[in-house]
Amino acid sequence: MLRPAALSLIILCSVSCLARAQQDVLNVDGRPIYKGREIAQTMHYNGAPWLIRESRQREEDCQKMLENLGVEPGMTICDMGCGNGFYSLKLAEMVGKDGKILAVDIQSEMLRLLKARAQEKDIDNIELILGDIDDPKLPEGKVDLILCVDVYHEFSHPVEMLAGMRKSLKPDGKIVLLEFRMEDPNVPIKLLHKMSKKQILDEYQANGFQLARQFDGLPWQHMMFFAKTEDTAKSQQ
């Protein structure tokens, strides 16, 4: 049984940690701000056709991204903010029958669209997960790779989401983050939906991640691979 002093210390630490997490995300004039960055609103499921637009390959070179992702057969990969499954379906074929895709979205309508597309293609190694705005609902320590394509900037609770994602990764697992380049004025995307490398590094390093590598060969997007910091990885082994 815990002594009263020890119990009080645990409660105090928990409250302190929660307070710090809440202070990280501020609201200015009703807009959520994290480390100086205004958080974008989640794209509504009515906009799902944009995710599978014919011009996407030309604009983003999706095939080159997949070639540099490091996918191997048998992997467990999370498609975070999967939408209607543009990448989930491709990844499901890449990991093969011994692999699994965990398709996470906070809109059940998106998951229904993905389910229909998977059934049409007879793909059965995709697990649909209805996440919360502050919890990806992923299994702990089971995921090889989490792919976040143009979705992280919409997380209303980035601290909590990154904590949940970190717990879900295997010790050598990685988050692969794609965001439209803030540094490039020629990328025809609204500023609210862009991120700079500096901002990305600031946010991820503050949440237990370190940059493992990056690929700069995509037309419009940063592609950055994040591993758990050494202390975090060791504590979860």
N, C-alpha and C positions, 0 to 999 in steps of 0.2 A: 504494500500500500504506500502511495506517495505521501510524504509529509506535507503539511499545509504550506510550508515555505516553498517546497519544490513545486507544488501544484500552482501556487500563486505565480511563480516564475514562468511556468509553462503558459499560463493564461496571459500574462503580461507580454511574453514574446509573441504569442499568436496575435494578440490585438495590435501590437506594434507592427508586425509584418503585414497585417491586413490594412492598417492605416497607410503604410508606405505604398502598398499596391494601389490603394484608392487615390493617393495623392499624385501618383504618376500620371494618371489620366484626368485632366482638368476639363471643365466646361466653361467656355467663354461665349457669352451670348447664345447659349444653347448648343454650341458646337463642341464636340469632344476634341481635346487637344492632347497629344502625347509627345513629350519631349520637343515641344515647339512645332509639331506637325499636326495639321488639321486632319482628322480621320474622315474618310469618305463614307458616304452612305452605301449600304449594301445594294448591289444591282438587283432589281426586282426580277422575278422569274419571267415576267412578260418580255424581258429583254433577252431571253435565252437564245433566240435565233441568231443574235449577233455573235454568239460563241462559236457557231458552226457556219459562219459566213464563208462564201467561196474565196474571198480575198485573203483569208487569214494566213494561209501558207505563204503567199507572196509577201505579206506585210511582216510576219513574225518569223518565217522560216522554221516552222514547227518541226519539220523533219530533222533539221540540223540540231535543234534543241534535244530531241529524243536521242540522237546519235551520240550526244555528249553527256547524257544523263547518267550513264554507268549502270543501266538496268541489266540484270542477269536472270536467267530462268530460275524459278523457285523463290524469288524474292517476295516479301510482303511490302507493298508500297501503298502509302496513303495519298490519294488525290484530294487535297484539302480545298474545300470550296469547289467541289467537282462540277457544279452546275448540271447541265444536261449530258455530261460525259464525253466531251470532245477528247480529252486526254485519257479518261478512265478506260475507254474501249480500246484505245491503242496500247495502253500499258498492259491491259489484261492479256492481249495477244503476246506481248513481249515477255511477260513472266511465265507464260505457259500454264499447263494444267496443274503443275505442282506449286505455282505461285498464287498470290491473292492480292486483289486490289480492294483497299478500304476506301470507299467513296463517301466523303463527308460533306454535308451541306446543312445549313440551318433552315432551308426552305424545303418542306416536304414535296412541294410541287416540282422542284428541280429533280428530286430523287425519282419521282414518278416518270418524268421525262426520260431520265437515264435508264430506268428499269425497262421501259418500252423499247428503247433503242438497243439495249443489251439482248432482250428477247428476240428482237428482229434479226440480230446477227448471231443468235444461238451462243452467246457468251455467258458462262455460268460461274466464273471465278471472281465475281465482283460482289462484295458485301456492302449493302447500303446502310449508312449510319446517319441518323438525324442528330446533328450536334446542337449544342446550345451556344449562345453568343459568348459564353465564358468557359466552355468546356467542349473539347472536340470529341469526347466520348470514345477515345481510342484505348485499346488494351495496353496495359503497362509492359514495357520492355519487349515488345514483339515486332516493332516496325523497323525495316531496313532503311527506308527512304520516305520522306514526306515531301511531296511536290506542291508548292504554293505558286500558282501562276496568276499574277495580277489580282491577288485576293487579299494578301496580308494588309495592304493599306486600308482595307475596309473593316478590319477587326475592331469592333468597338471596345473590346477588352483585351488588348494585346498582351499585357502582363500575364493574365490568367491563361490565355490561349497558348502562349509560348511555354508556360509551365506545364500544361497538359501535354503538349507536343513533345517536350523534352522527356517527360516521364515515359512516353510511349516508345521512344527510340531504344534500340539495342545499344550497348556501349559504343559500338562503332557506327551507329546509324547517323544519318545526316538529314538536314532540311535543305532542300534546293529551292531557293527563292528567285522568282522572276518578277521584275517590276519594270514598268516603262521608265526610261532614263530621264530624270529631271534635268540632267546636265545638257541634254541635246534639244535645242529649241525646234529642231526639224522633225521631232517625233510628234505627230499630229494628235496628241491626247491632251485632255484638260489637265492643268497643273495639279488639281486635287487627286488625280489618279496616276501621278508620277512620284518616283522617289529617287533621291540621290544616293550614291554609294556611302557618302558620309553619314547620312541619316540612317540608312540601313545598319551600318556598322555600330552606330551609337545605340540603337535600340536592341540589337541582338547581343552585343557584348554586355549590355546591362542586364540581360536575362539568361546568362549562363551558357552563351555560345561563342565560338571563335570561328573566324573565317578559315576554312580548310583549303579552298581553291575557288577560282572563278573562271568563267568563260566569257570572253568579250566579243564573240563572233556573230552575235545576233543583230538583226537590223535595228530593232527598236528597244530591246530589253536588256537590263542587267541579268546575269545568271550567276548566282553566288551560292556556294556550298558551305553550309555551317555545320560544324561538329560541336558536341557538348564540350565545354571547357574541361580540362583534365581533372580537376577536383570533383566536378559534377559527375563525370563518367565513372570515376573510381568509387564514388559513394553509392552508385547504383549497381555495381557489379556484385 
